[in-house]
Amino acid sequence: MCVEAFSLCGFGDFQVKGMDYAAGRAEILCPDAFEAWAFLQQEEASQGAVCRYVWGVLCSFMDVLKRAVFE
């Protein structure tokens, strides 16, 4: 629900592909994250994440969810 709300706010079309609550990990894909715009404008490709703001937001979501489930 957190990722869906983030998408609805216009940050990109985020999709949860996998979750591991015990490890606090998730695989989340987004073909159009707002921060990736600059990369696309330069016609560059990346094998890793380029969206540091989004990365931080999603890590915060996982932290809260992990604490809610396991504490």
mmCIF file of the N, C-alpha and C atoms, coordinates in Angstrom:
data_MODEL
# 
_entry.id   MODEL 
# 
loop_
_atom_site.group_PDB 
_atom_site.id 
_atom_site.type_symbol 
_atom_site.label_atom_id 
_atom_site.label_alt_id 
_atom_site.label_comp_id 
_atom_site.label_asym_id 
_atom_site.label_entity_id 
_atom_site.label_seq_id 
_atom_site.pdbx_PDB_ins_code 
_atom_site.Cartn_x 
_atom_site.Cartn_y 
_atom_site.Cartn_z 
_atom_site.occupancy 
_atom_site.B_iso_or_equiv 
_atom_site.pdbx_formal_charge 
_atom_site.auth_seq_id 
_atom_site.auth_comp_id 
_atom_site.auth_asym_id 
_atom_site.auth_atom_id 
_atom_site.pdbx_PDB_model_num 
ATOM 1   N N  . MET A 1 1  ? 0.832  -1.196  0.000   1.00 0.00 ? 1  MET A N  1 
ATOM 2   C CA . MET A 1 1  ? 0.000  0.000   0.000   1.00 0.00 ? 1  MET A CA 1 
ATOM 3   C C  . MET A 1 1  ? 0.874  1.256   0.000   1.00 0.00 ? 1  MET A C  1 
ATOM 4   N N  . CYS A 1 2  ? 2.020  1.194   0.688   1.00 0.00 ? 2  CYS A N  1 
ATOM 5   C CA . CYS A 1 2  ? 2.920  2.350   0.729   1.00 0.00 ? 2  CYS A CA 1 
ATOM 6   C C  . CYS A 1 2  ? 3.439  2.676   -0.663  1.00 0.00 ? 2  CYS A C  1 
ATOM 7   N N  . VAL A 1 3  ? 3.871  1.656   -1.384  1.00 0.00 ? 3  VAL A N  1 
ATOM 8   C CA . VAL A 1 3  ? 4.431  1.853   -2.723  1.00 0.00 ? 3  VAL A CA 1 
ATOM 9   C C  . VAL A 1 3  ? 3.347  2.342   -3.674  1.00 0.00 ? 3  VAL A C  1 
ATOM 10  N N  . GLU A 1 4  ? 2.155  1.812   -3.549  1.00 0.00 ? 4  GLU A N  1 
ATOM 11  C CA . GLU A 1 4  ? 1.045  2.259   -4.393  1.00 0.00 ? 4  GLU A CA 1 
ATOM 12  C C  . GLU A 1 4  ? 0.729  3.735   -4.135  1.00 0.00 ? 4  GLU A C  1 
ATOM 13  N N  . ALA A 1 5  ? 0.706  4.138   -2.873  1.00 0.00 ? 5  ALA A N  1 
ATOM 14  C CA . ALA A 1 5  ? 0.449  5.545   -2.546  1.00 0.00 ? 5  ALA A CA 1 
ATOM 15  C C  . ALA A 1 5  ? 1.540  6.441   -3.106  1.00 0.00 ? 5  ALA A C  1 
ATOM 16  N N  . PHE A 1 6  ? 2.796  5.995   -3.026  1.00 0.00 ? 6  PHE A N  1 
ATOM 17  C CA . PHE A 1 6  ? 3.926  6.760   -3.562  1.00 0.00 ? 6  PHE A CA 1 
ATOM 18  C C  . PHE A 1 6  ? 3.764  6.941   -5.074  1.00 0.00 ? 6  PHE A C  1 
ATOM 19  N N  . SER A 1 7  ? 3.341  5.885   -5.755  1.00 0.00 ? 7  SER A N  1 
ATOM 20  C CA . SER A 1 7  ? 3.101  5.962   -7.205  1.00 0.00 ? 7  SER A CA 1 
ATOM 21  C C  . SER A 1 7  ? 1.966  6.925   -7.520  1.00 0.00 ? 7  SER A C  1 
ATOM 22  N N  . LEU A 1 8  ? 0.896  6.846   -6.752  1.00 0.00 ? 8  LEU A N  1 
ATOM 23  C CA . LEU A 1 8  ? -0.265 7.711   -6.998  1.00 0.00 ? 8  LEU A CA 1 
ATOM 24  C C  . LEU A 1 8  ? 0.059  9.186   -6.789  1.00 0.00 ? 8  LEU A C  1 
ATOM 25  N N  . CYS A 1 9  ? 1.103  9.462   -6.018  1.00 0.00 ? 9  CYS A N  1 
ATOM 26  C CA . CYS A 1 9  ? 1.531  10.850  -5.802  1.00 0.00 ? 9  CYS A CA 1 
ATOM 27  C C  . CYS A 1 9  ? 2.345  11.386  -6.975  1.00 0.00 ? 9  CYS A C  1 
ATOM 28  N N  . GLY A 1 10 ? 2.626  10.541  -7.976  1.00 0.00 ? 10 GLY A N  1 
ATOM 29  C CA . GLY A 1 10 ? 3.304  10.996  -9.177  1.00 0.00 ? 10 GLY A CA 1 
ATOM 30  C C  . GLY A 1 10 ? 4.801  10.769  -9.221  1.00 0.00 ? 10 GLY A C  1 
ATOM 31  N N  . PHE A 1 11 ? 5.330  9.924   -8.344  1.00 0.00 ? 11 PHE A N  1 
ATOM 32  C CA . PHE A 1 11 ? 6.772  9.699   -8.322  1.00 0.00 ? 11 PHE A CA 1 
ATOM 33  C C  . PHE A 1 11 ? 7.225  8.640   -9.317  1.00 0.00 ? 11 PHE A C  1 
ATOM 34  N N  . GLY A 1 12 ? 6.313  7.933   -9.934  1.00 0.00 ? 12 GLY A N  1 
ATOM 35  C CA . GLY A 1 12 ? 6.643  6.907   -10.923 1.00 0.00 ? 12 GLY A CA 1 
ATOM 36  C C  . GLY A 1 12 ? 5.723  5.715   -10.784 1.00 0.00 ? 12 GLY A C  1 
ATOM 37  N N  . ASP A 1 13 ? 5.830  4.800   -11.746 1.00 0.00 ? 13 ASP A N  1 
ATOM 38  C CA . ASP A 1 13 ? 5.002  3.598   -11.755 1.00 0.00 ? 13 ASP A CA 1 
ATOM 39  C C  . ASP A 1 13 ? 5.757  2.474   -11.046 1.00 0.00 ? 13 ASP A C  1 
ATOM 40  N N  . PHE A 1 14 ? 5.746  2.503   -9.727  1.00 0.00 ? 14 PHE A N  1 
ATOM 41  C CA . PHE A 1 14 ? 6.489  1.525   -8.933  1.00 0.00 ? 14 PHE A CA 1 
ATOM 42  C C  . PHE A 1 14 ? 5.692  0.236   -8.810  1.00 0.00 ? 14 PHE A C  1 
ATOM 43  N N  . GLN A 1 15 ? 6.399  -0.880  -8.927  1.00 0.00 ? 15 GLN A N  1 
ATOM 44  C CA . GLN A 1 15 ? 5.772  -2.194  -8.837  1.00 0.00 ? 15 GLN A CA 1 
ATOM 45  C C  . GLN A 1 15 ? 6.604  -3.079  -7.917  1.00 0.00 ? 15 GLN A C  1 
ATOM 46  N N  . VAL A 1 16 ? 5.957  -3.671  -6.933  1.00 0.00 ? 16 VAL A N  1 
ATOM 47  C CA . VAL A 1 16 ? 6.635  -4.591  -6.014  1.00 0.00 ? 16 VAL A CA 1 
ATOM 48  C C  . VAL A 1 16 ? 6.703  -5.953  -6.693  1.00 0.00 ? 16 VAL A C  1 
ATOM 49  N N  . LYS A 1 17 ? 7.922  -6.440  -6.908  1.00 0.00 ? 17 LYS A N  1 
ATOM 50  C CA . LYS A 1 17 ? 8.125  -7.738  -7.570  1.00 0.00 ? 17 LYS A CA 1 
ATOM 51  C C  . LYS A 1 17 ? 8.387  -8.846  -6.566  1.00 0.00 ? 17 LYS A C  1 
ATOM 52  N N  . GLY A 1 18 ? 8.877  -8.512  -5.387  1.00 0.00 ? 18 GLY A N  1 
ATOM 53  C CA . GLY A 1 18 ? 9.143  -9.530  -4.373  1.00 0.00 ? 18 GLY A CA 1 
ATOM 54  C C  . GLY A 1 18 ? 9.360  -8.890  -3.015  1.00 0.00 ? 18 GLY A C  1 
ATOM 55  N N  . MET A 1 19 ? 9.041  -9.645  -1.964  1.00 0.00 ? 19 MET A N  1 
ATOM 56  C CA . MET A 1 19 ? 9.188  -9.144  -0.597  1.00 0.00 ? 19 MET A CA 1 
ATOM 57  C C  . MET A 1 19 ? 9.799  -10.228 0.280   1.00 0.00 ? 19 MET A C  1 
ATOM 58  N N  . ASP A 1 20 ? 10.699 -9.832  1.158   1.00 0.00 ? 20 ASP A N  1 
ATOM 59  C CA . ASP A 1 20 ? 11.264 -10.708 2.178   1.00 0.00 ? 20 ASP A CA 1 
ATOM 60  C C  . ASP A 1 20 ? 11.232 -9.907  3.480   1.00 0.00 ? 20 ASP A C  1 
ATOM 61  N N  . TYR A 1 21 ? 10.116 -10.023 4.203   1.00 0.00 ? 21 TYR A N  1 
ATOM 62  C CA . TYR A 1 21 ? 9.939  -9.229  5.420   1.00 0.00 ? 21 TYR A CA 1 
ATOM 63  C C  . TYR A 1 21 ? 11.007 -9.531  6.460   1.00 0.00 ? 21 TYR A C  1 
ATOM 64  N N  . ALA A 1 22 ? 11.371 -10.791 6.609   1.00 0.00 ? 22 ALA A N  1 
ATOM 65  C CA . ALA A 1 22 ? 12.346 -11.171 7.633   1.00 0.00 ? 22 ALA A CA 1 
ATOM 66  C C  . ALA A 1 22 ? 13.699 -10.508 7.386   1.00 0.00 ? 22 ALA A C  1 
ATOM 67  N N  . ALA A 1 23 ? 14.090 -10.397 6.129   1.00 0.00 ? 23 ALA A N  1 
ATOM 68  C CA . ALA A 1 23 ? 15.375 -9.778  5.795   1.00 0.00 ? 23 ALA A CA 1 
ATOM 69  C C  . ALA A 1 23 ? 15.240 -8.265  5.601   1.00 0.00 ? 23 ALA A C  1 
ATOM 70  N N  . GLY A 1 24 ? 14.010 -7.776  5.570   1.00 0.00 ? 24 GLY A N  1 
ATOM 71  C CA . GLY A 1 24 ? 13.797 -6.350  5.341   1.00 0.00 ? 24 GLY A CA 1 
ATOM 72  C C  . GLY A 1 24 ? 14.181 -5.943  3.928   1.00 0.00 ? 24 GLY A C  1 
ATOM 73  N N  . ARG A 1 25 ? 13.890 -6.814  2.966   1.00 0.00 ? 25 ARG A N  1 
ATOM 74  C CA . ARG A 1 25 ? 14.273 -6.566  1.573   1.00 0.00 ? 25 ARG A CA 1 
ATOM 75  C C  . ARG A 1 25 ? 13.054 -6.649  0.657   1.00 0.00 ? 25 ARG A C  1 
ATOM 76  N N  . ALA A 1 26 ? 13.118 -5.874  -0.403  1.00 0.00 ? 26 ALA A N  1 
ATOM 77  C CA . ALA A 1 26 ? 12.072 -5.915  -1.415  1.00 0.00 ? 26 ALA A CA 1 
ATOM 78  C C  . ALA A 1 26 ? 12.687 -5.642  -2.775  1.00 0.00 ? 26 ALA A C  1 
ATOM 79  N N  . GLU A 1 27 ? 12.091 -6.221  -3.796  1.00 0.00 ? 27 GLU A N  1 
ATOM 80  C CA . GLU A 1 27 ? 12.475 -5.902  -5.167  1.00 0.00 ? 27 GLU A CA 1 
ATOM 81  C C  . GLU A 1 27 ? 11.356 -5.035  -5.731  1.00 0.00 ? 27 GLU A C  1 
ATOM 82  N N  . ILE A 1 28 ? 11.696 -3.800  -6.031  1.00 0.00 ? 28 ILE A N  1 
ATOM 83  C CA . ILE A 1 28 ? 10.716 -2.844  -6.530  1.00 0.00 ? 28 ILE A CA 1 
ATOM 84  C C  . ILE A 1 28 ? 11.249 -2.263  -7.832  1.00 0.00 ? 28 ILE A C  1 
ATOM 85  N N  . LEU A 1 29 ? 10.441 -2.362  -8.869  1.00 0.00 ? 29 LEU A N  1 
ATOM 86  C CA . LEU A 1 29 ? 10.834 -1.855  -10.177 1.00 0.00 ? 29 LEU A CA 1 
ATOM 87  C C  . LEU A 1 29 ? 10.040 -0.607  -10.522 1.00 0.00 ? 29 LEU A C  1 
ATOM 88  N N  . CYS A 1 30 ? 10.665 0.266   -11.297 1.00 0.00 ? 30 CYS A N  1 
ATOM 89  C CA . CYS A 1 30 ? 9.980  1.471   -11.753 1.00 0.00 ? 30 CYS A CA 1 
ATOM 90  C C  . CYS A 1 30 ? 10.630 1.932   -13.063 1.00 0.00 ? 30 CYS A C  1 
ATOM 91  N N  . PRO A 1 31 ? 9.917  1.800   -14.169 1.00 0.00 ? 31 PRO A N  1 
ATOM 92  C CA . PRO A 1 31 ? 10.491 2.198   -15.455 1.00 0.00 ? 31 PRO A CA 1 
ATOM 93  C C  . PRO A 1 31 ? 10.558 3.703   -15.662 1.00 0.00 ? 31 PRO A C  1 
ATOM 94  N N  . ASP A 1 32 ? 9.879  4.455   -14.813 1.00 0.00 ? 32 ASP A N  1 
ATOM 95  C CA . ASP A 1 32 ? 9.799  5.897   -15.049 1.00 0.00 ? 32 ASP A CA 1 
ATOM 96  C C  . ASP A 1 32 ? 9.932  6.743   -13.780 1.00 0.00 ? 32 ASP A C  1 
ATOM 97  N N  . ALA A 1 33 ? 10.822 6.335   -12.881 1.00 0.00 ? 33 ALA A N  1 
ATOM 98  C CA . ALA A 1 33 ? 11.028 7.101   -11.652 1.00 0.00 ? 33 ALA A CA 1 
ATOM 99  C C  . ALA A 1 33 ? 11.403 8.536   -12.005 1.00 0.00 ? 33 ALA A C  1 
ATOM 100 N N  . PHE A 1 34 ? 10.884 9.489   -11.272 1.00 0.00 ? 34 PHE A N  1 
ATOM 101 C CA . PHE A 1 34 ? 11.101 10.890  -11.623 1.00 0.00 ? 34 PHE A CA 1 
ATOM 102 C C  . PHE A 1 34 ? 12.574 11.276  -11.612 1.00 0.00 ? 34 PHE A C  1 
ATOM 103 N N  . GLU A 1 35 ? 13.387 10.661  -10.766 1.00 0.00 ? 35 GLU A N  1 
ATOM 104 C CA . GLU A 1 35 ? 14.808 10.991  -10.712 1.00 0.00 ? 35 GLU A CA 1 
ATOM 105 C C  . GLU A 1 35 ? 15.594 10.423  -11.893 1.00 0.00 ? 35 GLU A C  1 
ATOM 106 N N  . ALA A 1 36 ? 15.066 9.413   -12.547 1.00 0.00 ? 36 ALA A N  1 
ATOM 107 C CA . ALA A 1 36 ? 15.759 8.802   -13.680 1.00 0.00 ? 36 ALA A CA 1 
ATOM 108 C C  . ALA A 1 36 ? 15.665 9.673   -14.932 1.00 0.00 ? 36 ALA A C  1 
ATOM 109 N N  . TRP A 1 37 ? 14.871 10.699  -14.892 1.00 0.00 ? 37 TRP A N  1 
ATOM 110 C CA . TRP A 1 37 ? 14.678 11.574  -16.051 1.00 0.00 ? 37 TRP A CA 1 
ATOM 111 C C  . TRP A 1 37 ? 16.011 12.111  -16.577 1.00 0.00 ? 37 TRP A C  1 
ATOM 112 N N  . ALA A 1 38 ? 16.884 12.569  -15.701 1.00 0.00 ? 38 ALA A N  1 
ATOM 113 C CA . ALA A 1 38 ? 18.172 13.124  -16.125 1.00 0.00 ? 38 ALA A CA 1 
ATOM 114 C C  . ALA A 1 38 ? 19.019 12.071  -16.822 1.00 0.00 ? 38 ALA A C  1 
ATOM 115 N N  . PHE A 1 39 ? 18.998 10.854  -16.294 1.00 0.00 ? 39 PHE A N  1 
ATOM 116 C CA . PHE A 1 39 ? 19.742 9.769   -16.937 1.00 0.00 ? 39 PHE A CA 1 
ATOM 117 C C  . PHE A 1 39 ? 19.216 9.535   -18.341 1.00 0.00 ? 39 PHE A C  1 
ATOM 118 N N  . LEU A 1 40 ? 17.911 9.499   -18.478 1.00 0.00 ? 40 LEU A N  1 
ATOM 119 C CA . LEU A 1 40 ? 17.309 9.255   -19.783 1.00 0.00 ? 40 LEU A CA 1 
ATOM 120 C C  . LEU A 1 40 ? 17.606 10.394  -20.758 1.00 0.00 ? 40 LEU A C  1 
ATOM 121 N N  . GLN A 1 41 ? 17.634 11.615  -20.268 1.00 0.00 ? 41 GLN A N  1 
ATOM 122 C CA . GLN A 1 41 ? 17.939 12.762  -21.128 1.00 0.00 ? 41 GLN A CA 1 
ATOM 123 C C  . GLN A 1 41 ? 19.360 12.686  -21.674 1.00 0.00 ? 41 GLN A C  1 
ATOM 124 N N  . GLN A 1 42 ? 20.267 12.080  -20.910 1.00 0.00 ? 42 GLN A N  1 
ATOM 125 C CA . GLN A 1 42 ? 21.655 11.938  -21.342 1.00 0.00 ? 42 GLN A CA 1 
ATOM 126 C C  . GLN A 1 42 ? 21.887 10.632  -22.116 1.00 0.00 ? 42 GLN A C  1 
ATOM 127 N N  . GLU A 1 43 ? 20.811 9.885   -22.306 1.00 0.00 ? 43 GLU A N  1 
ATOM 128 C CA . GLU A 1 43 ? 20.852 8.596   -23.011 1.00 0.00 ? 43 GLU A CA 1 
ATOM 129 C C  . GLU A 1 43 ? 21.880 7.651   -22.385 1.00 0.00 ? 43 GLU A C  1 
ATOM 130 N N  . GLU A 1 44 ? 21.900 7.632   -21.063 1.00 0.00 ? 44 GLU A N  1 
ATOM 131 C CA . GLU A 1 44 ? 22.791 6.750   -20.321 1.00 0.00 ? 44 GLU A CA 1 
ATOM 132 C C  . GLU A 1 44 ? 21.979 5.602   -19.723 1.00 0.00 ? 44 GLU A C  1 
ATOM 133 N N  . ALA A 1 45 ? 22.646 4.509   -19.467 1.00 0.00 ? 45 ALA A N  1 
ATOM 134 C CA . ALA A 1 45 ? 22.012 3.359   -18.831 1.00 0.00 ? 45 ALA A CA 1 
ATOM 135 C C  . ALA A 1 45 ? 22.770 3.042   -17.546 1.00 0.00 ? 45 ALA A C  1 
ATOM 136 N N  . SER A 1 46 ? 22.072 2.485   -16.598 1.00 0.00 ? 46 SER A N  1 
ATOM 137 C CA . SER A 1 46 ? 22.684 2.132   -15.326 1.00 0.00 ? 46 SER A CA 1 
ATOM 138 C C  . SER A 1 46 ? 22.256 0.727   -14.942 1.00 0.00 ? 46 SER A C  1 
ATOM 139 N N  . GLN A 1 47 ? 23.173 -0.035  -14.386 1.00 0.00 ? 47 GLN A N  1 
ATOM 140 C CA . GLN A 1 47 ? 22.849 -1.372  -13.891 1.00 0.00 ? 47 GLN A CA 1 
ATOM 141 C C  . GLN A 1 47 ? 22.345 -1.336  -12.452 1.00 0.00 ? 47 GLN A C  1 
ATOM 142 N N  . GLY A 1 48 ? 22.482 -0.187  -11.800 1.00 0.00 ? 48 GLY A N  1 
ATOM 143 C CA . GLY A 1 48 ? 22.050 -0.059  -10.413 1.00 0.00 ? 48 GLY A CA 1 
ATOM 144 C C  . GLY A 1 48 ? 21.108 1.119   -10.247 1.00 0.00 ? 48 GLY A C  1 
ATOM 145 N N  . ALA A 1 49 ? 20.704 1.331   -9.021  1.00 0.00 ? 49 ALA A N  1 
ATOM 146 C CA . ALA A 1 49 ? 19.777 2.417   -8.716  1.00 0.00 ? 49 ALA A CA 1 
ATOM 147 C C  . ALA A 1 49 ? 20.431 3.784   -8.936  1.00 0.00 ? 49 ALA A C  1 
ATOM 148 N N  . VAL A 1 50 ? 19.669 4.713   -9.474  1.00 0.00 ? 50 VAL A N  1 
ATOM 149 C CA . VAL A 1 50 ? 20.145 6.086   -9.645  1.00 0.00 ? 50 VAL A CA 1 
ATOM 150 C C  . VAL A 1 50 ? 19.277 7.067   -8.871  1.00 0.00 ? 50 VAL A C  1 
ATOM 151 N N  . CYS A 1 51 ? 18.228 6.583   -8.273  1.00 0.00 ? 51 CYS A N  1 
ATOM 152 C CA . CYS A 1 51 ? 17.255 7.446   -7.600  1.00 0.00 ? 51 CYS A CA 1 
ATOM 153 C C  . CYS A 1 51 ? 17.481 7.404   -6.089  1.00 0.00 ? 51 CYS A C  1 
ATOM 154 N N  . ARG A 1 52 ? 18.339 8.261   -5.598  1.00 0.00 ? 52 ARG A N  1 
ATOM 155 C CA . ARG A 1 52 ? 18.688 8.239   -4.178  1.00 0.00 ? 52 ARG A CA 1 
ATOM 156 C C  . ARG A 1 52 ? 17.540 8.682   -3.276  1.00 0.00 ? 52 ARG A C  1 
ATOM 157 N N  . TYR A 1 53 ? 16.774 9.669   -3.695  1.00 0.00 ? 53 TYR A N  1 
ATOM 158 C CA . TYR A 1 53 ? 15.625 10.115  -2.894  1.00 0.00 ? 53 TYR A CA 1 
ATOM 159 C C  . TYR A 1 53 ? 14.621 8.967   -2.773  1.00 0.00 ? 53 TYR A C  1 
ATOM 160 N N  . VAL A 1 54 ? 14.278 8.381   -3.906  1.00 0.00 ? 54 VAL A N  1 
ATOM 161 C CA . VAL A 1 54 ? 13.319 7.274   -3.922  1.00 0.00 ? 54 VAL A CA 1 
ATOM 162 C C  . VAL A 1 54 ? 13.854 6.106   -3.102  1.00 0.00 ? 54 VAL A C  1 
ATOM 163 N N  . TRP A 1 55 ? 15.137 5.807   -3.248  1.00 0.00 ? 55 TRP A N  1 
ATOM 164 C CA . TRP A 1 55 ? 15.755 4.729   -2.481  1.00 0.00 ? 55 TRP A CA 1 
ATOM 165 C C  . TRP A 1 55 ? 15.550 4.963   -0.986  1.00 0.00 ? 55 TRP A C  1 
ATOM 166 N N  . GLY A 1 56 ? 15.760 6.182   -0.531  1.00 0.00 ? 56 GLY A N  1 
ATOM 167 C CA . GLY A 1 56 ? 15.578 6.513   0.872   1.00 0.00 ? 56 GLY A CA 1 
ATOM 168 C C  . GLY A 1 56 ? 14.139 6.360   1.339   1.00 0.00 ? 56 GLY A C  1 
ATOM 169 N N  . VAL A 1 57 ? 13.211 6.805   0.519   1.00 0.00 ? 57 VAL A N  1 
ATOM 170 C CA . VAL A 1 57 ? 11.785 6.680   0.854   1.00 0.00 ? 57 VAL A CA 1 
ATOM 171 C C  . VAL A 1 57 ? 11.400 5.208   0.968   1.00 0.00 ? 57 VAL A C  1 
ATOM 172 N N  . LEU A 1 58 ? 11.808 4.407   -0.012  1.00 0.00 ? 58 LEU A N  1 
ATOM 173 C CA . LEU A 1 58 ? 11.448 2.989   0.006   1.00 0.00 ? 58 LEU A CA 1 
ATOM 174 C C  . LEU A 1 58 ? 12.111 2.257   1.165   1.00 0.00 ? 58 LEU A C  1 
ATOM 175 N N  . CYS A 1 59 ? 13.347 2.612   1.502   1.00 0.00 ? 59 CYS A N  1 
ATOM 176 C CA . CYS A 1 59 ? 14.008 2.019   2.673   1.00 0.00 ? 59 CYS A CA 1 
ATOM 177 C C  . CYS A 1 59 ? 13.257 2.374   3.956   1.00 0.00 ? 59 CYS A C  1 
ATOM 178 N N  . SER A 1 60 ? 12.759 3.587   4.037   1.00 0.00 ? 60 SER A N  1 
ATOM 179 C CA . SER A 1 60 ? 11.977 4.003   5.211   1.00 0.00 ? 60 SER A CA 1 
ATOM 180 C C  . SER A 1 60 ? 10.688 3.199   5.313   1.00 0.00 ? 60 SER A C  1 
ATOM 181 N N  . PHE A 1 61 ? 10.029 2.979   4.179   1.00 0.00 ? 61 PHE A N  1 
ATOM 182 C CA . PHE A 1 61 ? 8.825  2.137   4.176   1.00 0.00 ? 61 PHE A CA 1 
ATOM 183 C C  . PHE A 1 61 ? 9.151  0.758   4.740   1.00 0.00 ? 61 PHE A C  1 
ATOM 184 N N  . MET A 1 62 ? 10.244 0.154   4.247   1.00 0.00 ? 62 MET A N  1 
ATOM 185 C CA . MET A 1 62 ? 10.612 -1.189  4.690   1.00 0.00 ? 62 MET A CA 1 
ATOM 186 C C  . MET A 1 62 ? 10.951 -1.216  6.178   1.00 0.00 ? 62 MET A C  1 
ATOM 187 N N  . ASP A 1 63 ? 11.631 -0.193  6.647   1.00 0.00 ? 63 ASP A N  1 
ATOM 188 C CA . ASP A 1 63 ? 11.987 -0.129  8.059   1.00 0.00 ? 63 ASP A CA 1 
ATOM 189 C C  . ASP A 1 63 ? 10.743 -0.112  8.930   1.00 0.00 ? 63 ASP A C  1 
ATOM 190 N N  . VAL A 1 64 ? 9.788  0.711   8.572   1.00 0.00 ? 64 VAL A N  1 
ATOM 191 C CA . VAL A 1 64 ? 8.541  0.806   9.344   1.00 0.00 ? 64 VAL A CA 1 
ATOM 192 C C  . VAL A 1 64 ? 7.772  -0.510  9.281   1.00 0.00 ? 64 VAL A C  1 
ATOM 193 N N  . LEU A 1 65 ? 7.676  -1.101  8.084   1.00 0.00 ? 65 LEU A N  1 
ATOM 194 C CA . LEU A 1 65 ? 6.952  -2.365  7.946   1.00 0.00 ? 65 LEU A CA 1 
ATOM 195 C C  . LEU A 1 65 ? 7.622  -3.495  8.716   1.00 0.00 ? 65 LEU A C  1 
ATOM 196 N N  . LYS A 1 66 ? 8.943  -3.555  8.658   1.00 0.00 ? 66 LYS A N  1 
ATOM 197 C CA . LYS A 1 66 ? 9.671  -4.603  9.374   1.00 0.00 ? 66 LYS A CA 1 
ATOM 198 C C  . LYS A 1 66 ? 9.446  -4.487  10.874  1.00 0.00 ? 66 LYS A C  1 
ATOM 199 N N  . ARG A 1 67 ? 9.502  -3.274  11.401  1.00 0.00 ? 67 ARG A N  1 
ATOM 200 C CA . ARG A 1 67 ? 9.260  -3.088  12.838  1.00 0.00 ? 67 ARG A CA 1 
ATOM 201 C C  . ARG A 1 67 ? 7.818  -3.443  13.208  1.00 0.00 ? 67 ARG A C  1 
ATOM 202 N N  . ALA A 1 68 ? 6.872  -3.110  12.342  1.00 0.00 ? 68 ALA A N  1 
ATOM 203 C CA . ALA A 1 68 ? 5.463  -3.387  12.629  1.00 0.00 ? 68 ALA A CA 1 
ATOM 204 C C  . ALA A 1 68 ? 5.190  -4.890  12.636  1.00 0.00 ? 68 ALA A C  1 
ATOM 205 N N  . VAL A 1 69 ? 5.876  -5.640  11.794  1.00 0.00 ? 69 VAL A N  1 
ATOM 206 C CA . VAL A 1 69 ? 5.633  -7.077  11.686  1.00 0.00 ? 69 VAL A CA 1 
ATOM 207 C C  . VAL A 1 69 ? 6.396  -7.856  12.747  1.00 0.00 ? 69 VAL A C  1 
ATOM 208 N N  . PHE A 1 70 ? 7.629  -7.469  13.079  1.00 0.00 ? 70 PHE A N  1 
ATOM 209 C CA . PHE A 1 70 ? 8.485  -8.290  13.904  1.00 0.00 ? 70 PHE A CA 1 
ATOM 210 C C  . PHE A 1 70 ? 8.729  -7.762  15.312  1.00 0.00 ? 70 PHE A C  1 
ATOM 211 N N  . GLU A 1 71 ? 8.126  -6.662  15.680  1.00 0.00 ? 71 GLU A N  1 
ATOM 212 C CA . GLU A 1 71 ? 8.330  -6.168  17.043  1.00 0.00 ? 71 GLU A CA 1 
ATOM 213 C C  . GLU A 1 71 ? 7.054  -6.217  17.831  1.00 0.00 ? 71 GLU A C  1 
# 
